[in-house]
């Protein structure tokens, strides 16, 4: 599976959009981009995933660049409860064997 | 509520004890996983089961013994553990055919004293 690079930490004001970037320049054609988050002391929570097209669900939006080498997770109106570690993972044939990096610590402040 | 339930949520055990962690998924999935998360480290895959058969053991010491009696249940039997085995143990599941997304339980916090 391709490697991903994320900033170690980001801050966001409550009510504003949080835009979390991820680089995956070695992604191959059959690999999906997944986003999970982990709130302290809990299991990782699935957020969203995509292959080529932008995706949106009730939690977030995922914007994937046309060359698929990077993506951005958007939380449109961040709340204090969105404070967590956010993981961007590229997963292809080895479905389920997710390789977690260090992720981005997002802190939402009042 | 993710549909993956782990018990107990917290466990303290001595190095000579034998204990088990239990995972149950209510999603109709047929692949199940054990992950380990030590303090300040990324999650590490330990075991993979597909249709009740173990398909991956990621060089896990034998003091950790998994058991998958059916597609809905997964156990991790623990014996003669070391203090450095203290960690958050996470169970996850996925639909092996036609499904990509893996869903995690809340985890079991293990402390070895």
Interface residues (C-beta under 8 A of the other chain):
Chain A: X32 X34 X36 X41 X42 X43 X44 X45 X46 X49 X91 X95 X96 X97 X98 X99 X100 X101 X102 X103
Chain B: X2 X4 X6 X31 X33 X42 X43 X45 X48 X56 X88 X90 X92 X94 X96 X99 X100 X101 X102 X103 X104 X105 X106 X107 X109
